Amino acid sequence: MELKKMKGFFLGISISVIVLASAFGGALADRLFGIKPLDYVSKKASKSLNLGGRSNSVIEQKLLNEESVVVDVAENVSPSVVTVSIQSQKRRILEFNPFGGFSSRIEGGIPQDIGSGFVVSEDGLIVTNKHVVSEASASYKVITKDGKEYDVKKISRDPSNDLAILKIDVGGLKKVDLGDSGNLKVGQFVIAIGTALGEFRHTVTTGVISGLGRGIEAGNPFEGYVEKLDDVIQTDAAINPGNSGGPLLNSAGQVIGVNVAVAQQAQNIGFALPVNVLKDALNTFNKTGSFAAKPFLGVEYQMISQQSAILNDIPQGAYVMNVVSGSPAEKAGIKQDDIIVKIDGESVKDDKNGLAGILSKKTAGQEVEIEMWRDGSTSKLKVTLSESSN
């Protein structure tokens, strides 16, 4: 027992000496050389935890810079972003009551925020989506960030793109700065501003460009046309119904796109028309006072892929599902089940944006030569394209 006590005593003395020596050594190093051992160890540990060799201060500074960019863009551009409101005519709707008889309700007549837009000229020109102001019998208003409301006096709809120009009687508005969508990169930081869900005005969201050159099917087959919006911008910035027509911005606060659609049955996928499309349309509008008329053929169609063409021993092209009554296609003799294979010698193929891509390069009133396949043989005919009413 005495031996164990002696060992415990000497062990305690040894530990005490080590602790005192460490403290004295640290204090002496601090006094003589300005070195604090614990600080040195802390710095080494901190350095070993840094990602990519970056210090915590660098990371914090980067986050602060990103926040500052968003705040600056929101403050500078929000005065140029507007809410578009609709007031449709009142109408009585009859509904069948399963428990007997009919009931009625009044629909319309109440202003409702339905979309967004942005100022492109100080004298009251507003850009939005065509589908936001598609109801011709309704009246529309524009609400600025300061809550002022202005009646829309005139609407010019672009038949070639989902764009529209609204005219309000006011001057001195702050217009946006239109950027360039020709050099965008996937991963580029973007900011969206708009009236989210038709309820929350001037909502600001951020994200990145998720993809470029996407294609969106658009149109109404019941009205005799199907079109494809090509080269649209895909983004994960939160875009909701109500954001349509609002600006997609880069970190410099320049408009690089017009928010146009949300992918159905998907989350965090939105689309915007490239601003260069808008700039071309605005150039035409400023010169002529209207948009260029969209050429109209008058067929409902479905593209036949190369694989489908080989499997079914038919040519690749646009399969005509229906011909619109009174259309240029009907007048020229195009029929259901025909396959349009060439227009003015250019092959109609899905990888070249199909029939819509070729027609988009034509003009209303232009005569074109169509080569089509019917019952195993090909023939050619002339068609004069008309103006689309859509």
C-alpha positions in Angstrom: 0.0 0.0 0.0 2.9 2.4 0.8 4.4 1.7 -2.6 1.1 2.6 -4.4 0.8 5.8 -2.4 4.3 6.8 -3.3 3.6 6.1 -7.0 0.4 8.2 -6.9 2.3 11.1 -5.2 5.1 11.2 -7.8 2.5 10.9 -10.6 0.6 13.9 -9.3 3.9 15.9 -8.9 4.8 15.1 -12.6 1.5 16.2 -14.0 1.6 19.5 -12.0 5.1 20.2 -13.3 4.1 19.6 -16.9 1.0 21.9 -16.6 3.1 24.6 -14.9 5.9 24.3 -17.5 3.3 24.6 -20.4 1.7 27.7 -18.9 5.1 29.2 -18.1 6.4 28.4 -21.6 3.3 29.8 -23.2 3.5 33.0 -21.1 7.3 33.3 -21.8 6.7 32.9 -25.6 4.0 35.5 -25.5 6.2 37.9 -23.5 9.4 37.4 -25.6 8.0 36.8 -29.1 4.3 37.7 -29.1 3.4 34.1 -29.8 0.3 32.5 -28.2 0.5 28.8 -28.6 -3.3 28.3 -28.3 -3.9 30.9 -31.0 -1.4 29.2 -33.2 -3.1 25.8 -32.7 -6.5 27.5 -33.4 -5.3 29.0 -36.6 -3.9 25.7 -37.8 -7.2 24.0 -37.0 -9.1 26.7 -38.7 -6.9 26.5 -41.8 -7.4 22.8 -41.9 -11.2 23.2 -41.9 -11.3 25.8 -44.8 -12.9 24.6 -48.0 -10.7 25.1 -51.1 -8.1 27.0 -49.0 -10.4 29.9 -48.5 -10.6 31.7 -45.2 -13.8 32.1 -43.3 -13.5 35.9 -43.8 -13.3 35.4 -47.6 -16.4 33.2 -47.6 -18.3 35.6 -45.4 -17.3 38.5 -47.6 -18.5 36.6 -50.7 -21.9 36.0 -49.1 -22.1 39.7 -48.1 -21.3 40.7 -51.7 -24.0 38.4 -53.1 -26.6 39.8 -50.6 -25.5 43.3 -51.5 -26.0 42.6 -55.3 -29.6 41.3 -54.7 -30.5 44.2 -52.5 -29.1 46.7 -55.0 -30.8 45.2 -58.0 -34.1 44.9 -56.1 -34.0 48.6 -55.0 -32.9 49.9 -58.5 -35.2 47.8 -60.7 -38.4 47.4 -58.6 -39.7 50.9 -59.4 -39.7 49.8 -63.1 -41.7 46.6 -62.4 -45.5 46.7 -62.4 -48.4 44.5 -61.6 -51.0 43.9 -64.3 -54.6 43.7 -63.1 -57.7 42.5 -65.0 -61.3 43.4 -64.6 -63.5 41.1 -66.7 -67.2 41.8 -67.4 -69.8 40.5 -64.9 -71.6 37.4 -66.0 -74.1 35.1 -64.4 -73.1 31.4 -64.3 -75.7 28.7 -64.0 -74.7 25.6 -62.1 -76.6 22.3 -61.8 -77.4 21.4 -58.2 -77.3 17.6 -57.8 -79.9 17.8 -55.0 -82.3 19.4 -57.4 -82.7 22.5 -59.6 -80.1 25.1 -60.6 -78.1 27.7 -58.7 -76.4 30.8 -60.1 -73.4 32.8 -59.2 -71.8 36.1 -60.4 -68.4 35.8 -62.0 -66.1 38.7 -63.0 -66.4 42.4 -62.4 -63.8 42.4 -59.6 -60.2 43.6 -60.3 -57.6 40.8 -59.9 -53.9 40.8 -60.2 -52.9 38.3 -62.9 -49.4 39.1 -64.0 -46.3 41.3 -64.1 -44.6 43.7 -66.5 -41.8 46.2 -66.7 -41.3 49.7 -68.1 -39.4 50.0 -71.4 -40.0 53.7 -72.1 -40.5 56.7 -69.9 -43.7 57.7 -71.7 -45.7 54.6 -70.6 -44.8 51.5 -72.6 -45.0 48.3 -70.6 -43.9 44.9 -71.7 -45.7 41.8 -70.5 -46.7 38.3 -71.8 -49.4 38.0 -74.5 -51.2 35.4 -72.5 -51.5 37.7 -69.5 -53.7 40.1 -71.5 -55.3 37.5 -73.8 -58.9 38.3 -72.9 -60.0 40.9 -75.4 -63.3 41.9 -73.8 -61.7 42.7 -70.4 -60.2 45.9 -69.2 -56.7 46.1 -67.7 -54.8 48.3 -65.3 -51.1 48.7 -64.4 -50.1 49.2 -60.8 -46.7 50.7 -60.0 -44.6 50.0 -56.9 -45.9 53.1 -55.2 -49.5 51.9 -55.5 -50.6 54.2 -58.3 -53.0 52.7 -60.8 -53.2 53.5 -64.5 -55.8 52.3 -67.1 -54.3 50.5 -70.1 -55.3 52.5 -73.1 -53.9 50.2 -75.8 -52.6 46.7 -76.1 -50.4 45.5 -79.0 -49.9 41.7 -79.0 -46.9 40.1 -80.8 -48.3 37.2 -82.8 -44.9 35.5 -83.1 -44.0 35.5 -79.5 -45.7 35.5 -76.1 -45.2 39.2 -75.8 -47.4 42.3 -75.5 -47.0 46.0 -75.2 -49.3 48.0 -72.9 -49.7 51.8 -73.2 -50.6 53.9 -70.2 -51.0 57.7 -70.2 -48.2 58.8 -67.9 -44.7 60.2 -68.2 -41.5 60.2 -66.3 -41.4 56.5 -65.6 -38.2 54.8 -64.8 -37.4 52.3 -67.6 -35.3 49.1 -67.3 -31.9 48.5 -68.8 -32.1 45.8 -71.5 -29.1 43.5 -71.5 -27.9 40.9 -73.9 -29.1 37.2 -73.9 -26.6 36.2 -76.6 -23.8 35.3 -74.2 -25.5 33.7 -71.2 -24.0 30.8 -69.4 -25.5 27.9 -67.5 -24.9 28.5 -63.8 -25.1 32.3 -64.1 -26.8 34.1 -61.2 -30.2 35.5 -61.9 -32.9 37.5 -60.1 -36.7 37.5 -60.8 -39.1 40.2 -59.7 -42.9 40.0 -60.1 -46.3 39.5 -58.5 -46.0 35.9 -57.3 -49.3 33.9 -57.4 -51.1 37.1 -58.4 -51.1 38.1 -54.8 -47.6 39.1 -53.5 -46.5 42.1 -55.5 -42.8 42.8 -56.1 -41.6 39.4 -54.8 -37.9 39.0 -55.3 -36.4 35.5 -55.9 -32.9 34.4 -56.9 -31.4 31.4 -58.6 -29.2 30.4 -61.6 -29.7 29.7 -65.3 -30.3 26.0 -65.3 -30.4 25.5 -69.1 -30.3 27.3 -72.4 -31.9 26.6 -75.8 -35.0 24.9 -74.3 -38.1 24.5 -76.4 -41.7 24.9 -75.1 -44.8 23.7 -76.8 -47.3 26.5 -77.0 -50.6 27.3 -78.8 -54.1 26.1 -79.0 -55.0 23.2 -81.3 -58.7 24.0 -81.0 -58.0 27.4 -82.7 -55.9 25.7 -85.4 -52.3 26.5 -84.5 -49.5 24.9 -82.6 -46.2 26.8 -82.1 -43.0 26.2 -80.3 -41.1 28.9 -78.4 -37.5 28.1 -79.0 -34.2 29.0 -77.3 -36.0 29.9 -74.0 -34.0 30.3 -70.8 -34.6 27.7 -68.1 -34.1 28.9 -64.5 -34.5 27.6 -61.0 -35.4 31.0 -59.6 -38.8 30.7 -58.1 -41.3 31.7 -60.9 -45.0 31.3 -60.0 -48.2 32.1 -61.8 -48.4 35.9 -61.6 -44.7 36.3 -62.3 -45.5 36.0 -66.0 -44.4 39.1 -67.9 -41.9 40.1 -65.2 -38.2 40.6 -65.8 -35.4 38.0 -65.3 -32.3 40.0 -64.4 -28.5 39.5 -64.2 -26.4 40.7 -61.3 -25.9 44.0 -63.0 -29.7 44.7 -62.9 -30.1 44.3 -66.7 -33.1 42.4 -68.1 -31.9 39.2 -69.8 -35.3 37.5 -70.1 -39.1 37.9 -69.9 -40.6 35.3 -67.5 -43.1 33.3 -69.5 -44.0 29.9 -68.0 -43.7 27.4 -65.2 -43.1 23.7 -66.0 -46.2 21.7 -65.0 -45.8 18.9 -62.5 -42.3 20.1 -61.6 -40.7 22.2 -58.9 -38.2 25.0 -59.4 -38.3 25.0 -63.1 -39.3 28.1 -64.9 -38.7 29.6 -68.3 -38.1 33.1 -69.8 -38.0 34.4 -73.3 -34.5 35.8 -74.2 -34.3 39.5 -74.1 -32.9 39.6 -77.6 -36.2 38.4 -78.9 -37.9 41.3 -77.1 -35.3 43.8 -78.5 -36.0 42.6 -82.1 -39.8 42.9 -81.5 -39.4 46.3 -79.9 -37.4 47.6 -82.9 -40.2 46.6 -85.3 -42.8 48.1 -82.9 -40.9 51.4 -82.6 -40.5 51.7 -86.4 -44.1 50.7 -87.5 -46.2 51.1 -84.4 -47.1 47.4 -84.5 -45.5 44.0 -84.4 -44.8 42.0 -87.5 -47.7 39.8 -88.6 -47.3 36.1 -88.0 -47.7 33.9 -91.1 -50.5 31.4 -90.8 -50.8 28.1 -92.7 -53.8 26.6 -90.9 -52.9 23.0 -89.9 -52.8 21.0 -86.7 -49.9 18.7 -86.9 -47.6 16.4 -85.2 -43.9 16.0 -86.0 -42.7 12.6 -87.2 -39.3 11.7 -85.9 -36.7 9.9 -87.9 -37.2 6.7 -85.9 -40.9 6.8 -86.3 -40.5 7.4 -90.1 -38.2 4.4 -90.4 -40.4 2.1 -88.4 -43.6 3.1 -90.3 -41.9 3.3 -93.8 -43.1 6.9 -94.2 -41.1 10.2 -94.8 -40.0 12.4 -92.0 -42.1 15.6 -91.7 -45.2 17.2 -90.2 -48.2 14.9 -90.1 -51.4 16.9 -90.7 -54.0 16.0 -88.1 -56.5 18.6 -89.1 -56.9 21.4 -91.6 -58.5 24.7 -90.4 -61.6 25.6 -92.4 -61.0 28.6 -94.7 -57.3 28.5 -94.1 -54.6 28.9 -96.7 -53.8 25.2 -96.3 -57.4 24.2 -97.1 -57.5 26.6 -100.1 -54.3 25.0 -101.5 -55.7 21.5 -101.2 -53.8 20.2 -98.1 -55.8 17.4 -96.5 -55.8 15.4 -93.3 -53.2 12.6 -93.1 -50.9 14.4 -95.5 -47.2 14.7 -94.5 -45.5 18.0 -95.2 -41.9 17.1 -96.0 -40.5 20.4 -97.4 -41.2 24.1 -97.6 -39.4 26.0 -100.3 -36.9 23.1 -100.5 -36.1 23.1 -96.8 -36.8 19.8 -95.1 -39.3 19.8 -92.3 -37.5 18.0 -89.5 -38.0 17.9 -85.7 -34.3 18.6 -85.0 -34.7 21.9 -87.0 -37.6 23.1 -84.9 -40.1 21.5 -87.3 -42.8 23.2 -89.3 -43.1 26.1 -86.8 -39.4 26.9 -87.2 -39.6 27.1 -90.9 -42.8 29.2 -90.9 -41.3 31.6 -88.4 -38.9 32.7 -91.1 -41.7 33.5 -93.6 -43.9 36.5 -93.7 -47.7 36.9 -94.0 -48.7 37.2 -97.7 -45.7 35.3 -98.9 -46.2 32.5 -101.4 -44.4 29.3 -100.5 -43.9 25.9 -102.2 -44.9 22.9 -100.2 -43.8 19.4 -100.9 -46.1 16.8 -99.3 -46.5 13.0 -99.2 -49.9 11.5 -99.7 -50.7 7.8 -100.2 -47.2 6.8 -101.1 -46.4 9.6 -103.6 -45.1 13.1 -103.3 -46.5 16.3 -104.9 -45.9 20.0 -104.8 -48.3 22.9 -104.5 -48.3 26.7 -103.9 -49.7 28.2 -100.7 -50.0 31.9 -99.9 -49.6 32.4 -96.1 -52.1 34.7 -94.4 -51.9 36.7 -91.2 -52.5 34.9 -88.0 -55.3 36.3 -85.8 -53.7 34.8 -82.6 
